[in-house]
């Protein structure tokens, strides 16, 4: 990554915490999956985004414990 992106991510982590960032990424993945289904009828890509969302949800749970 470049320095600008690193700095922006660090600021976000400082603002909402790592758990908040990972949870937000999970929600974004689910939204992308829904968009692919609704607008492109692309089930296979939607399933990939849902799998990623599930993995991120597991990370969120492990961070909370």
Backbone atoms as SQL, in Angstrom:
CREATE TABLE atoms (id INTEGER PRIMARY KEY, chain TEXT, resi INTEGER, resn TEXT, atom TEXT, x REAL, y REAL, z REAL);
INSERT INTO atoms VALUES
  (1, 'A', 1, 'UNK', 'N', 0.846, -1.193, 0.000),
  (2, 'A', 1, 'UNK', 'CA', 0.000, 0.000, 0.000),
  (3, 'A', 1, 'UNK', 'C', 0.880, 1.241, 0.000),
  (4, 'A', 2, 'UNK', 'N', 0.271, 2.332, -0.338),
  (5, 'A', 2, 'UNK', 'CA', 1.046, 3.561, -0.304),
  (6, 'A', 2, 'UNK', 'C', 0.839, 4.291, 1.025),
  (7, 'A', 3, 'UNK', 'N', 1.657, 5.260, 1.268),
  (8, 'A', 3, 'UNK', 'CA', 1.655, 5.957, 2.551),
  (9, 'A', 3, 'UNK', 'C', 0.328, 6.658, 2.811),
  (10, 'A', 4, 'UNK', 'N', -0.274, 7.250, 1.790),
  (11, 'A', 4, 'UNK', 'CA', -1.552, 7.948, 1.971),
  (12, 'A', 4, 'UNK', 'C', -2.648, 6.988, 2.435),
  (13, 'A', 5, 'UNK', 'N', -2.723, 5.839, 1.817),
  (14, 'A', 5, 'UNK', 'CA', -3.736, 4.862, 2.206),
  (15, 'A', 5, 'UNK', 'C', -3.460, 4.358, 3.618),
  (16, 'A', 6, 'UNK', 'N', -2.196, 4.077, 3.925),
  (17, 'A', 6, 'UNK', 'CA', -1.832, 3.639, 5.277),
  (18, 'A', 6, 'UNK', 'C', -2.266, 4.658, 6.317),
  (19, 'A', 7, 'UNK', 'N', -2.035, 5.909, 6.042),
  (20, 'A', 7, 'UNK', 'CA', -2.390, 6.977, 6.984),
  (21, 'A', 7, 'UNK', 'C', -3.900, 7.064, 7.153),
  (22, 'A', 8, 'UNK', 'N', -4.630, 6.984, 6.060),
  (23, 'A', 8, 'UNK', 'CA', -6.097, 7.043, 6.138),
  (24, 'A', 8, 'UNK', 'C', -6.657, 5.862, 6.926),
  (25, 'A', 9, 'UNK', 'N', -6.116, 4.661, 6.671),
  (26, 'A', 9, 'UNK', 'CA', -6.568, 3.484, 7.405),
  (27, 'A', 9, 'UNK', 'C', -6.233, 3.596, 8.891),
  (28, 'A', 10, 'UNK', 'N', -5.055, 4.075, 9.196),
  (29, 'A', 10, 'UNK', 'CA', -4.680, 4.234, 10.598),
  (30, 'A', 10, 'UNK', 'C', -5.619, 5.203, 11.309),
  (31, 'A', 11, 'UNK', 'N', -5.995, 6.277, 10.635),
  (32, 'A', 11, 'UNK', 'CA', -6.930, 7.233, 11.215),
  (33, 'A', 11, 'UNK', 'C', -8.286, 6.579, 11.470),
  (34, 'A', 12, 'UNK', 'N', -8.757, 5.791, 10.510),
  (35, 'A', 12, 'UNK', 'CA', -10.027, 5.086, 10.703),
  (36, 'A', 12, 'UNK', 'C', -9.964, 4.113, 11.872),
  (37, 'A', 13, 'UNK', 'N', -8.873, 3.372, 11.973),
  (38, 'A', 13, 'UNK', 'CA', -8.716, 2.446, 13.089),
  (39, 'A', 13, 'UNK', 'C', -8.687, 3.211, 14.404),
  (40, 'A', 14, 'UNK', 'N', -8.007, 4.341, 14.423),
  (41, 'A', 14, 'UNK', 'CA', -7.979, 5.174, 15.627),
  (42, 'A', 14, 'UNK', 'C', -9.377, 5.668, 15.987),
  (43, 'A', 15, 'UNK', 'N', -10.168, 6.001, 14.984),
  (44, 'A', 15, 'UNK', 'CA', -11.501, 6.564, 15.218),
  (45, 'A', 15, 'UNK', 'C', -12.528, 5.520, 15.659),
  (46, 'A', 16, 'UNK', 'N', -12.550, 4.358, 14.998),
  (47, 'A', 16, 'UNK', 'CA', -13.611, 3.388, 15.274),
  (48, 'A', 16, 'UNK', 'C', -13.102, 2.043, 15.782),
  (49, 'A', 17, 'UNK', 'N', -11.815, 1.855, 15.832),
  (50, 'A', 17, 'UNK', 'CA', -11.237, 0.605, 16.303),
  (51, 'A', 17, 'UNK', 'C', -11.161, -0.437, 15.209),
  (52, 'A', 18, 'UNK', 'N', -10.312, -1.402, 15.428),
  (53, 'A', 18, 'UNK', 'CA', -10.126, -2.455, 14.434),
  (54, 'A', 18, 'UNK', 'C', -11.393, -3.280, 14.253),
  (55, 'A', 19, 'UNK', 'N', -12.082, -3.565, 15.358),
  (56, 'A', 19, 'UNK', 'CA', -13.322, -4.320, 15.265),
  (57, 'A', 19, 'UNK', 'C', -14.345, -3.580, 14.410),
  (58, 'A', 20, 'UNK', 'N', -14.442, -2.281, 14.581),
  (59, 'A', 20, 'UNK', 'CA', -15.372, -1.485, 13.786),
  (60, 'A', 20, 'UNK', 'C', -15.035, -1.515, 12.310),
  (61, 'A', 21, 'UNK', 'N', -13.753, -1.458, 11.995),
  (62, 'A', 21, 'UNK', 'CA', -13.328, -1.488, 10.592),
  (63, 'A', 21, 'UNK', 'C', -13.655, -2.846, 9.973),
  (64, 'A', 22, 'UNK', 'N', -13.319, -3.920, 10.663),
  (65, 'A', 22, 'UNK', 'CA', -13.570, -5.253, 10.123),
  (66, 'A', 22, 'UNK', 'C', -15.072, -5.493, 9.967),
  (67, 'A', 23, 'UNK', 'N', -15.846, -5.051, 10.934),
  (68, 'A', 23, 'UNK', 'CA', -17.300, -5.189, 10.837),
  (69, 'A', 23, 'UNK', 'C', -17.855, -4.396, 9.647),
  (70, 'A', 24, 'UNK', 'N', -17.359, -3.185, 9.458),
  (71, 'A', 24, 'UNK', 'CA', -17.806, -2.371, 8.321),
  (72, 'A', 24, 'UNK', 'C', -17.444, -3.038, 7.000),
  (73, 'A', 25, 'UNK', 'N', -16.261, -3.631, 6.918),
  (74, 'A', 25, 'UNK', 'CA', -15.871, -4.337, 5.699),
  (75, 'A', 25, 'UNK', 'C', -16.792, -5.524, 5.432),
  (76, 'A', 26, 'UNK', 'N', -17.189, -6.218, 6.483),
  (77, 'A', 26, 'UNK', 'CA', -18.131, -7.322, 6.327),
  (78, 'A', 26, 'UNK', 'C', -19.452, -6.826, 5.754),
  (79, 'A', 27, 'UNK', 'N', -19.956, -5.726, 6.273),
  (80, 'A', 27, 'UNK', 'CA', -21.211, -5.160, 5.778),
  (81, 'A', 27, 'UNK', 'C', -21.086, -4.705, 4.332),
  (82, 'A', 28, 'UNK', 'N', -19.943, -4.153, 3.972),
  (83, 'A', 28, 'UNK', 'CA', -19.708, -3.723, 2.591),
  (84, 'A', 28, 'UNK', 'C', -19.720, -4.932, 1.665),
  (85, 'A', 29, 'UNK', 'N', -19.096, -6.021, 2.097),
  (86, 'A', 29, 'UNK', 'CA', -19.099, -7.249, 1.289),
  (87, 'A', 29, 'UNK', 'C', -20.523, -7.740, 1.049),
  (88, 'A', 30, 'UNK', 'N', -21.350, -7.721, 2.079),
  (89, 'A', 30, 'UNK', 'CA', -22.745, -8.153, 1.918),
  (90, 'A', 30, 'UNK', 'C', -23.499, -7.240, 0.959),
  (91, 'A', 31, 'UNK', 'N', -23.254, -5.947, 1.050),
  (92, 'A', 31, 'UNK', 'CA', -23.907, -4.999, 0.139),
  (93, 'A', 31, 'UNK', 'C', -23.466, -5.246, -1.302),
  (94, 'A', 32, 'UNK', 'N', -22.190, -5.541, -1.495),
  (95, 'A', 32, 'UNK', 'CA', -21.700, -5.832, -2.844),
  (96, 'A', 32, 'UNK', 'C', -22.357, -7.103, -3.390),
  (97, 'A', 33, 'UNK', 'N', -22.501, -8.107, -2.528),
  (98, 'A', 33, 'UNK', 'CA', -23.152, -9.339, -2.962),
  (99, 'A', 33, 'UNK', 'C', -24.586, -9.063, -3.407),
  (100, 'A', 34, 'UNK', 'N', -25.306, -8.298, -2.624),
  (101, 'A', 34, 'UNK', 'CA', -26.690, -7.967, -2.976),
  (102, 'A', 34, 'UNK', 'C', -26.757, -7.174, -4.281),
  (103, 'A', 35, 'UNK', 'N', -25.843, -6.230, -4.452),
  (104, 'A', 35, 'UNK', 'CA', -25.798, -5.438, -5.684),
  (105, 'A', 35, 'UNK', 'C', -25.567, -6.341, -6.902),
  (106, 'A', 36, 'UNK', 'N', -24.634, -7.275, -6.775),
  (107, 'A', 36, 'UNK', 'CA', -24.352, -8.176, -7.895),
  (108, 'A', 36, 'UNK', 'C', -25.562, -9.030, -8.249),
  (109, 'A', 37, 'UNK', 'N', -26.270, -9.484, -7.226),
  (110, 'A', 37, 'UNK', 'CA', -27.472, -10.288, -7.480),
  (111, 'A', 37, 'UNK', 'C', -28.576, -9.456, -8.128),
  (112, 'A', 38, 'UNK', 'N', -28.833, -8.297, -7.553),
  (113, 'A', 38, 'UNK', 'CA', -29.966, -7.483, -7.987),
  (114, 'A', 38, 'UNK', 'C', -29.744, -6.846, -9.358),
  (115, 'A', 39, 'UNK', 'N', -28.528, -6.425, -9.630),
  (116, 'A', 39, 'UNK', 'CA', -28.277, -5.651, -10.849),
  (117, 'A', 39, 'UNK', 'C', -27.598, -6.425, -11.967),
  (118, 'A', 40, 'UNK', 'N', -26.899, -7.486, -11.620),
  (119, 'A', 40, 'UNK', 'CA', -26.147, -8.209, -12.639),
  (120, 'A', 40, 'UNK', 'C', -26.502, -9.695, -12.698),
  (121, 'A', 41, 'UNK', 'N', -27.370, -10.147, -11.790),
  (122, 'A', 41, 'UNK', 'CA', -27.738, -11.562, -11.722),
  (123, 'A', 41, 'UNK', 'C', -26.483, -12.451, -11.715),
  (124, 'A', 42, 'UNK', 'N', -25.477, -11.987, -10.976),
  (125, 'A', 42, 'UNK', 'CA', -24.185, -12.677, -10.914),
  (126, 'A', 42, 'UNK', 'C', -24.075, -13.409, -9.577),
  (127, 'A', 43, 'UNK', 'N', -24.653, -14.590, -9.542),
  (128, 'A', 43, 'UNK', 'CA', -24.696, -15.373, -8.305),
  (129, 'A', 43, 'UNK', 'C', -23.314, -15.835, -7.857),
  (130, 'A', 44, 'UNK', 'N', -22.473, -16.245, -8.786),
  (131, 'A', 44, 'UNK', 'CA', -21.160, -16.771, -8.399),
  (132, 'A', 44, 'UNK', 'C', -20.297, -15.687, -7.746),
  (133, 'A', 45, 'UNK', 'N', -20.294, -14.495, -8.298),
  (134, 'A', 45, 'UNK', 'CA', -19.526, -13.407, -7.673),
  (135, 'A', 45, 'UNK', 'C', -20.143, -12.993, -6.340),
  (136, 'A', 46, 'UNK', 'N', -21.469, -12.995, -6.270),
  (137, 'A', 46, 'UNK', 'CA', -22.156, -12.654, -5.027),
  (138, 'A', 46, 'UNK', 'C', -21.777, -13.636, -3.922),
  (139, 'A', 47, 'UNK', 'N', -21.682, -14.900, -4.267),
  (140, 'A', 47, 'UNK', 'CA', -21.308, -15.910, -3.276),
  (141, 'A', 47, 'UNK', 'C', -19.888, -15.689, -2.754),
  (142, 'A', 48, 'UNK', 'N', -18.999, -15.244, -3.605),
  (143, 'A', 48, 'UNK', 'CA', -17.626, -14.946, -3.179),
  (144, 'A', 48, 'UNK', 'C', -17.632, -13.802, -2.164),
  (145, 'A', 49, 'UNK', 'N', -18.403, -12.740, -2.462),
  (146, 'A', 49, 'UNK', 'CA', -18.486, -11.612, -1.530),
  (147, 'A', 49, 'UNK', 'C', -19.128, -12.039, -0.214),
  (148, 'A', 50, 'UNK', 'N', -20.107, -12.922, -0.276),
  (149, 'A', 50, 'UNK', 'CA', -20.736, -13.412, 0.950),
  (150, 'A', 50, 'UNK', 'C', -19.767, -14.264, 1.761),
  (151, 'A', 51, 'UNK', 'N', -18.961, -15.050, 1.086),
  (152, 'A', 51, 'UNK', 'CA', -17.949, -15.860, 1.786),
  (153, 'A', 51, 'UNK', 'C', -16.956, -14.942, 2.494),
  (154, 'A', 52, 'UNK', 'N', -16.544, -13.884, 1.814),
  (155, 'A', 52, 'UNK', 'CA', -15.624, -12.921, 2.426),
  (156, 'A', 52, 'UNK', 'C', -16.280, -12.235, 3.620),
  (157, 'A', 53, 'UNK', 'N', -17.553, -11.898, 3.495),
  (158, 'A', 53, 'UNK', 'CA', -18.280, -11.274, 4.610),
  (159, 'A', 53, 'UNK', 'C', -18.317, -12.206, 5.813),
  (160, 'A', 54, 'UNK', 'N', -18.551, -13.477, 5.575),
  (161, 'A', 54, 'UNK', 'CA', -18.596, -14.447, 6.670),
  (162, 'A', 54, 'UNK', 'C', -17.236, -14.567, 7.349),
  (163, 'A', 55, 'UNK', 'N', -16.183, -14.582, 6.562),
  (164, 'A', 55, 'UNK', 'CA', -14.835, -14.663, 7.131),
  (165, 'A', 55, 'UNK', 'C', -14.540, -13.434, 7.992),
  (166, 'A', 56, 'UNK', 'N', -14.928, -12.272, 7.493),
  (167, 'A', 56, 'UNK', 'CA', -14.704, -11.044, 8.259),
  (168, 'A', 56, 'UNK', 'C', -15.553, -11.029, 9.525),
  (169, 'A', 57, 'UNK', 'N', -16.744, -11.571, 9.468),
  (170, 'A', 57, 'UNK', 'CA', -17.588, -11.664, 10.665),
  (171, 'A', 57, 'UNK', 'C', -16.925, -12.542, 11.718),
  (172, 'A', 58, 'UNK', 'N', -16.293, -13.621, 11.287),
  (173, 'A', 58, 'UNK', 'CA', -15.561, -14.477, 12.221),
  (174, 'A', 58, 'UNK', 'C', -14.406, -13.725, 12.865),
  (175, 'A', 59, 'UNK', 'N', -13.719, -12.922, 12.078),
  (176, 'A', 59, 'UNK', 'CA', -12.624, -12.109, 12.621),
  (177, 'A', 59, 'UNK', 'C', -13.178, -11.121, 13.655),
  (178, 'A', 60, 'UNK', 'N', -14.297, -10.498, 13.333),
  (179, 'A', 60, 'UNK', 'CA', -14.924, -9.560, 14.277),
  (180, 'A', 60, 'UNK', 'C', -15.215, -10.257, 15.594),
  (181, 'A', 61, 'UNK', 'N', -15.784, -11.448, 15.530),
  (182, 'A', 61, 'UNK', 'CA', -16.090, -12.191, 16.754),
  (183, 'A', 61, 'UNK', 'C', -14.828, -12.512, 17.545),
  (184, 'A', 62, 'UNK', 'N', -13.762, -12.877, 16.853),
  (185, 'A', 62, 'UNK', 'CA', -12.525, -13.202, 17.569),
  (186, 'A', 62, 'UNK', 'C', -11.893, -11.958, 18.188),
  (187, 'A', 63, 'UNK', 'N', -12.074, -10.821, 17.563),
  (188, 'A', 63, 'UNK', 'CA', -11.539, -9.568, 18.120),
  (189, 'A', 63, 'UNK', 'C', -12.324, -9.131, 19.358),
  (190, 'A', 64, 'UNK', 'N', -13.605, -9.470, 19.394),
  (191, 'A', 64, 'UNK', 'CA', -14.452, -9.080, 20.524),
  (192, 'A', 64, 'UNK', 'C', -14.202, -9.955, 21.733),
  (193, 'A', 65, 'UNK', 'N', -13.635, -11.134, 21.541),
  (194, 'A', 65, 'UNK', 'CA', -13.404, -12.051, 22.660),
  (195, 'A', 65, 'UNK', 'C', -12.015, -11.937, 23.214);
